[in-house]
Amino acid sequence: MKMHHIFTCAAITLATLCYALPVVATEPIQPLLSELARPSALLPEPVAAPALVPADDQATIESGESAPVAALFSLEEMRKPGDADDDLQLPEFELPVSDIPLTLNSKVEYFLYYFQTGGKPSFSRWLSHSSRYIPMMKEILKREGMPEDLVYVAMIESGFQMHARSWANAVGPWQFVSDTGRRYALRIDQWIDERKDPVKATTAAALYLKELYGLFKGDWYLAAAGYNAGENKILRAISMYNTSDFWEISRGSYLKRETKEYVPKLLAAAIIAKDPARYGFTDIAYLTPIEYDTVTIPTRTNLDLAAKLSGTTYETIKELNPDLRHWCTPPNYPDYQLKIPKGSKQQFEAEFAKVPENQRFTERVLYSRYRAGRKDTLKGVARRFGASPATLAELNGLNVKSRIAG
């Protein structure tokens, strides 16, 4: 059979040596725990409001399966005419102690209710992951002179998932877009994405929030809204409505729903996370806090070698260093600080010194996928990616003279 047939929607596999082709690692889009990533988080059909457990009676609240979700409604809109007991009954209690201002109003109550009902599975996962990262993140916030409870920004942004990615390509536990990440000295390229580094990203978030706090004259609600929508958007809203009261601004139509709901979502998350059992979260499988040693890597080094020298697995090294996108430490990054299991530093340094520099790194081939367009040719695609037509043809089972069409 001749190889000149037109291939519809052909996917061309590309290969070059890693030092020759800047290939961006492909990652699955992973929005923030889907039902809560968007402001329009869907509520179940009207159900009986869950009782809040008094502080002195932390009994387990058992919930049934969530009903099919419907459109988003306010608490008032959820009530049916004639219903007598479908209000969310909030007991008389003091808000938990916090170093950010907490408040309780109908918008915060809405998310208190939602996190206990339709959003309970997701919030349970957030709590489970929180114990792994909150101690470390709070320490960084404290070091930067920031309120420790700002850690709950990361909770509603990503659920403490290091690899979280939003529809807008915001990445990491603090959900930085690339421009903002680079603005706060996070390196983002085909080898490393420091938006996923829990230490560096938390430091960057602390600096950004500190800047926002100063810009909005000490108002944490406006600062949080600015973190979500961007400072310029909030400044325009303040000018448009001639007020710096977030709750007044959120009554208008200028801000997107996501931003209007960001602050009450943050406050509700903080209130529950500070006393989960009181709100029915009594069976959470909390993860152990992350612990590690850091070692200095002077030149590019394979992660499987690092794992072997520290007595652990490749997967463990990757988990401790979620910022690394490939099998090795990044090039042009002298003295990279690699995280290894706690207690293995002395062993690693002793063994690492015995390995000649030219045996620490192995060159590998990186592959990428490209969907050919209508006017693409094999020769044109090869030229674009610095490969030869013969190489691409061999990789894709084509003839050098084959035509491709998307």
C-alpha positions as CSV (number, residue, x, y, z in Angstrom):
1,M,0.0,0.0,0.0
2,K,1.4,3.4,-0.9
3,M,1.9,5.8,2.0
4,H,0.4,8.9,0.4
5,H,-3.1,8.7,1.9
6,I,-4.4,11.7,3.8
7,F,-4.4,11.1,7.5
8,T,-7.3,12.8,9.2
9,C,-6.6,14.4,12.6
10,A,-3.2,12.9,12.6
11,A,-1.3,13.0,15.9
12,I,2.4,13.5,15.2
13,T,4.7,12.2,17.8
14,L,7.8,14.3,18.2
15,A,11.2,13.4,19.7
16,T,14.3,15.3,20.3
17,L,17.1,15.2,22.8
18,C,16.0,17.1,26.0
19,Y,18.6,19.7,25.6
20,A,17.6,20.5,22.1
21,L,13.8,20.8,22.2
22,P,12.0,22.8,24.9
23,V,9.1,20.5,25.4
24,V,6.5,21.5,28.0
25,A,5.3,18.5,30.0
26,T,1.7,17.6,29.4
27,E,-0.4,17.4,32.5
28,P,-4.1,16.6,32.8
29,I,-6.3,19.6,33.6
30,Q,-7.2,19.2,37.2
31,P,-9.6,21.9,38.2
32,L,-10.1,22.6,41.9
33,L,-12.3,19.8,43.1
34,S,-14.8,20.5,40.4
35,E,-18.0,21.3,42.3
36,L,-16.3,24.0,44.3
37,A,-13.8,25.4,41.9
38,R,-16.4,27.6,40.3
39,P,-18.5,30.1,42.2
40,S,-21.6,28.5,40.9
41,A,-21.2,25.5,43.1
42,L,-24.3,23.4,42.7
43,L,-26.6,22.7,45.7
44,P,-28.6,19.6,46.2
45,E,-32.4,19.7,46.0
46,P,-33.9,21.2,49.2
47,V,-33.1,18.9,52.1
48,A,-33.4,19.2,55.9
49,A,-30.7,21.5,57.2
50,P,-28.0,19.6,59.1
51,A,-27.9,20.3,62.8
52,L,-24.6,21.8,64.0
53,V,-23.1,19.8,66.9
54,P,-22.6,21.8,70.1
55,A,-19.0,22.2,71.1
56,D,-19.6,20.1,74.2
57,D,-21.3,17.3,72.4
58,Q,-19.3,16.4,69.4
59,A,-21.4,13.5,68.2
60,T,-21.1,12.1,64.7
61,I,-23.5,13.5,62.1
62,E,-24.3,10.8,59.6
63,S,-25.3,12.1,56.1
64,G,-27.0,10.2,53.3
65,E,-26.0,10.3,49.7
66,S,-26.2,13.7,48.0
67,A,-29.3,14.3,45.9
68,P,-28.9,15.3,42.2
69,V,-27.6,18.8,42.0
70,A,-29.6,21.7,40.7
71,A,-29.0,25.4,40.1
72,L,-27.5,27.6,42.8
73,F,-30.0,29.3,45.1
74,S,-29.8,31.6,48.2
75,L,-31.0,30.1,51.5
76,E,-34.2,32.2,51.2
77,E,-34.9,30.9,47.6
78,M,-34.4,27.3,48.8
79,R,-37.4,27.5,51.1
80,K,-40.7,26.3,49.8
81,P,-43.8,28.2,50.8
82,G,-45.2,26.7,53.9
83,D,-42.1,25.0,55.1
84,A,-41.6,25.7,58.8
85,D,-38.2,24.1,59.6
86,D,-36.1,24.4,56.5
87,D,-34.0,27.3,57.8
88,L,-30.4,26.5,58.6
89,Q,-30.4,26.5,62.4
90,L,-27.2,28.0,63.7
91,P,-26.7,27.7,67.4
92,E,-25.7,30.6,69.6
93,F,-21.9,30.4,69.6
94,E,-18.9,32.5,69.4
95,L,-16.8,32.5,66.2
96,P,-13.5,30.6,66.6
97,V,-10.4,32.6,67.5
98,S,-8.6,33.6,64.3
99,D,-6.0,36.1,63.2
100,I,-8.1,37.1,60.2
101,P,-11.5,38.8,60.9
102,L,-14.3,36.2,60.8
103,T,-17.9,37.2,60.4
104,L,-21.2,35.4,60.2
105,N,-23.8,36.6,57.7
106,S,-26.2,35.0,55.3
107,K,-23.5,34.5,52.6
108,V,-21.2,32.8,55.0
109,E,-24.0,30.7,56.4
110,Y,-24.7,29.6,52.8
111,F,-21.3,28.0,52.5
112,L,-21.4,26.6,56.0
113,Y,-24.5,24.8,54.9
114,Y,-23.1,23.8,51.5
115,F,-19.9,22.4,53.0
116,Q,-22.0,20.2,55.3
117,T,-24.3,18.9,52.5
118,G,-23.5,18.8,48.8
119,G,-19.9,19.9,49.3
120,K,-19.1,17.6,52.2
121,P,-17.2,14.9,50.3
122,S,-14.9,17.5,48.8
123,F,-14.5,19.4,52.1
124,S,-13.6,16.1,53.8
125,R,-10.8,15.6,51.3
126,W,-9.6,19.1,51.9
127,L,-9.4,18.4,55.6
128,S,-7.6,15.2,55.0
129,H,-4.9,16.9,52.9
130,S,-4.8,19.9,55.2
131,S,-2.9,18.2,58.0
132,R,-0.1,17.4,55.6
133,Y,0.7,20.9,54.6
134,I,-0.9,23.4,57.1
135,P,1.8,23.2,59.8
136,M,4.5,24.0,57.2
137,M,2.5,26.7,55.5
138,K,1.6,28.4,58.7
139,E,5.2,28.5,59.7
140,I,6.1,30.3,56.4
141,L,3.2,32.8,56.8
142,K,4.3,33.5,60.3
143,R,7.9,34.0,59.2
144,E,6.7,36.5,56.6
145,G,4.6,38.4,59.2
146,M,1.3,37.2,57.8
147,P,-1.8,35.8,59.6
148,E,-1.4,32.1,59.8
149,D,-5.1,31.6,59.0
150,L,-4.5,32.8,55.5
151,V,-3.6,29.1,55.0
152,Y,-7.3,28.6,54.3
153,V,-6.9,30.6,51.0
154,A,-4.9,27.6,49.8
155,M,-7.7,25.3,51.1
156,I,-10.4,26.9,48.9
157,E,-8.0,27.4,46.0
158,S,-6.8,23.9,45.6
159,G,-7.8,21.7,48.5
160,F,-4.0,21.5,49.2
161,Q,-3.4,19.6,46.0
162,M,0.1,20.4,44.7
163,H,-0.8,19.5,41.1
164,A,-4.2,21.3,41.0
165,R,-4.7,23.2,37.7
166,S,-7.7,25.4,37.0
167,W,-9.5,26.1,33.7
168,A,-7.6,29.4,33.6
169,N,-4.2,27.5,33.9
170,A,-3.7,28.6,37.5
171,V,-1.4,26.0,39.1
172,G,-0.4,24.6,42.5
173,P,-1.7,24.9,46.0
174,W,-2.0,28.7,45.8
175,Q,-3.2,28.7,42.2
176,F,-0.8,31.1,40.6
177,V,-1.1,32.0,36.9
178,S,2.3,32.0,35.3
179,D,2.6,35.8,35.1
180,T,1.9,36.3,38.8
181,G,4.1,33.4,39.7
182,R,7.1,34.8,37.9
183,R,6.4,38.2,39.4
184,Y,7.1,36.6,42.8
185,A,10.3,34.8,41.6
186,L,8.8,31.4,40.9
187,R,10.6,29.6,38.1
188,I,8.3,28.2,35.5
189,D,9.7,26.4,32.4
190,Q,9.7,23.0,30.7
191,W,11.8,21.5,33.5
192,I,10.4,23.0,36.7
193,D,7.2,24.6,37.9
194,E,7.7,26.2,41.3
195,R,4.1,27.0,41.6
196,K,3.8,23.4,42.8
197,D,6.5,23.7,45.4
198,P,4.6,24.1,48.7
199,V,7.4,26.0,50.3
200,K,8.2,28.4,47.5
201,A,4.6,28.9,46.4
202,T,3.5,29.6,50.0
203,T,6.3,32.2,50.3
204,A,5.2,33.8,47.1
205,A,1.6,33.8,48.2
206,A,2.5,35.5,51.5
207,L,4.4,38.2,49.6
208,Y,1.4,38.7,47.3
209,L,-1.1,38.9,50.1
210,K,1.1,41.3,52.0
211,E,1.2,43.6,49.0
212,L,-2.6,43.3,48.6
213,Y,-3.2,44.0,52.3
214,G,-1.1,47.2,52.1
215,L,-2.8,48.3,48.8
216,F,-6.3,47.9,50.4
217,K,-5.3,49.7,53.6
218,G,-5.5,46.8,55.9
219,D,-8.7,45.2,54.7
220,W,-8.3,41.4,54.5
221,Y,-11.7,40.9,52.7
222,L,-10.6,43.2,49.8
223,A,-7.2,41.6,49.8
224,A,-8.7,38.2,49.5
225,A,-11.0,39.4,46.7
226,G,-8.0,40.9,45.0
227,Y,-6.1,37.6,45.2
228,N,-9.0,36.0,43.3
229,A,-9.9,38.7,40.8
230,G,-6.7,40.8,40.6
231,E,-6.0,44.0,42.4
232,N,-7.0,46.2,39.5
233,K,-10.4,44.7,39.3
234,I,-11.1,45.5,43.0
235,L,-9.7,49.0,42.7
236,R,-12.1,49.7,39.9
237,A,-15.0,48.3,41.9
238,I,-14.1,50.5,44.8
239,S,-14.1,53.5,42.5
240,M,-17.3,52.5,40.8
241,Y,-19.3,52.0,44.0
242,N,-17.5,54.7,46.0
243,T,-17.0,52.3,48.9
244,S,-14.3,50.0,50.3
245,D,-16.8,47.7,52.0
246,F,-16.5,44.3,50.4
247,W,-20.0,43.3,51.3
248,E,-21.5,46.5,49.7
249,I,-19.4,46.1,46.6
250,S,-20.5,42.5,46.2
251,R,-24.1,43.6,46.0
252,G,-23.4,45.2,42.7
253,S,-23.1,43.5,39.3
254,Y,-19.5,44.5,38.5
255,L,-17.6,41.7,40.2
256,K,-18.0,38.1,38.9
257,R,-19.9,35.7,41.0
258,E,-16.7,33.8,41.7
259,T,-15.2,36.8,43.4
260,K,-18.4,37.8,45.3
261,E,-18.5,34.3,46.8
262,Y,-14.7,34.0,47.4
263,V,-14.6,35.8,50.7
264,P,-17.7,34.0,52.3
265,K,-16.3,30.7,51.0
266,L,-13.0,31.5,52.7
267,L,-14.6,32.5,56.0
268,A,-16.9,29.4,56.0
269,A,-13.9,27.1,55.3
270,A,-11.9,28.7,58.1
271,I,-14.8,28.4,60.6
272,I,-15.3,24.7,59.9
273,A,-11.6,23.8,59.6
274,K,-11.0,25.2,63.0
275,D,-13.5,22.9,64.6
276,P,-14.5,20.2,62.1
277,A,-16.2,17.8,64.6
278,R,-18.7,20.5,65.5
279,Y,-19.9,20.6,61.9
280,G,-20.1,16.9,61.5
281,F,-16.6,16.1,60.2
282,T,-15.7,13.4,62.7
283,D,-14.3,10.6,60.5
284,I,-11.6,12.4,58.6
285,A,-8.5,10.3,57.7
286,Y,-5.9,13.0,58.3
287,L,-2.5,12.6,56.5
288,T,0.7,12.9,58.4
289,P,2.5,16.3,58.2
290,I,5.1,16.4,55.4
291,E,8.7,16.1,56.7
292,Y,11.9,16.1,54.7
293,D,15.6,17.0,54.6
294,T,17.0,19.2,51.8
295,V,20.3,18.5,50.0
296,T,22.2,20.7,47.6
297,I,22.4,19.3,44.1
298,P,25.2,21.2,42.2
299,T,24.5,19.8,38.7
300,R,21.7,17.9,36.9
301,T,21.0,14.6,38.7
302,N,18.6,11.8,37.9
303,L,15.9,11.4,40.5
304,D,16.2,7.6,40.5
305,L,19.8,8.0,41.5
306,A,18.7,10.4,44.3
307,A,16.2,7.9,45.5
308,K,18.7,5.1,45.5
309,L,21.3,7.2,47.5
310,S,18.7,8.2,50.1
311,G,17.2,4.7,50.5
312,T,13.7,5.5,49.1
313,T,11.8,5.2,45.9
314,Y,11.5,7.4,42.8
315,E,7.9,8.0,43.5
316,T,8.7,9.3,47.0
317,I,11.2,11.8,45.6
318,K,8.7,12.9,43.0
319,E,6.1,13.4,45.7
320,L,8.4,15.5,47.9
321,N,9.4,17.6,44.8
322,P,6.2,18.2,42.9
323,D,7.8,21.1,41.1
324,L,10.1,18.8,39.1
325,R,8.5,18.0,35.7
326,H,10.8,15.3,34.5
327,W,13.2,12.6,35.7
328,C,16.0,14.9,36.8
329,T,16.8,18.1,38.6
330,P,16.6,21.1,36.2
331,P,19.5,22.4,34.1
332,N,20.9,25.9,34.7
333,Y,19.8,25.7,38.3
334,P,23.0,25.5,40.4
335,D,22.7,24.4,43.9
336,Y,19.1,23.2,43.5
337,Q,17.6,22.2,46.9
338,L,16.2,18.7,46.6
339,K,13.9,17.3,49.2
340,I,14.6,13.8,50.4
341,P,13.0,11.7,53.3
342,K,13.8,13.1,56.7
343,G,16.8,11.4,58.3
344,S,18.5,10.4,55.1
345,K,20.6,13.5,54.5
346,Q,23.9,12.2,55.9
347,Q,23.6,9.0,54.0
348,F,22.8,10.8,50.8
349,E,25.6,13.3,51.0
350,A,28.2,10.5,51.7
351,E,27.1,8.4,48.8
352,F,26.5,11.3,46.4
353,A,30.1,12.4,46.8
354,K,31.3,9.0,45.5
355,V,29.4,9.3,42.2
356,P,31.4,11.0,39.4
357,E,29.7,14.1,38.0
358,N,29.4,12.6,34.6
359,Q,27.5,9.6,36.0
360,R,24.8,11.6,37.9
361,F,22.7,12.5,34.9
362,T,21.5,10.4,31.9
363,E,20.3,12.2,28.7
364,R,16.9,11.0,27.6
365,V,14.5,11.6,24.8
366,L,11.4,13.6,25.4
367,Y,8.3,13.0,23.3
368,S,5.4,15.3,22.6
369,R,2.2,15.1,20.7
370,Y,1.1,17.5,18.0
371,R,-2.2,17.6,16.1
372,A,-1.6,18.4,12.5
373,G,-3.5,21.2,10.9
374,R,-5.1,21.3,7.5
375,K,-2.0,22.9,5.9
376,D,0.7,21.0,7.8
377,T,3.3,18.9,6.0
378,L,5.7,16.5,7.6
379,K,8.6,18.6,6.5
380,G,7.0,21.7,8.0
381,V,6.2,20.1,11.3
382,A,9.8,18.7,11.5
383,R,11.2,22.2,10.8
384,R,9.0,23.7,13.5
385,F,10.3,21.3,16.2
386,G,13.9,21.0,15.1
387,A,13.6,17.4,14.0
388,S,14.1,15.7,10.6
389,P,11.2,14.5,8.4
390,A,12.8,11.0,8.5
391,T,12.7,10.9,12.3
392,L,9.1,11.9,12.5
393,A,8.1,9.5,9.7
394,E,9.8,6.7,11.5
395,L,8.2,7.5,14.9
396,N,4.7,7.7,13.3
397,G,4.9,4.8,10.9
398,L,4.8,7.1,7.9
399,N,6.6,7.5,4.7
400,V,8.8,10.6,4.3
401,K,6.6,11.7,1.4
402,S,3.3,11.0,3.3
403,R,0.8,13.9,3.4
404,I,-0.8,14.8,6.7
405,A,-3.9,16.8,7.3
406,G,-5.8,17.7,10.4
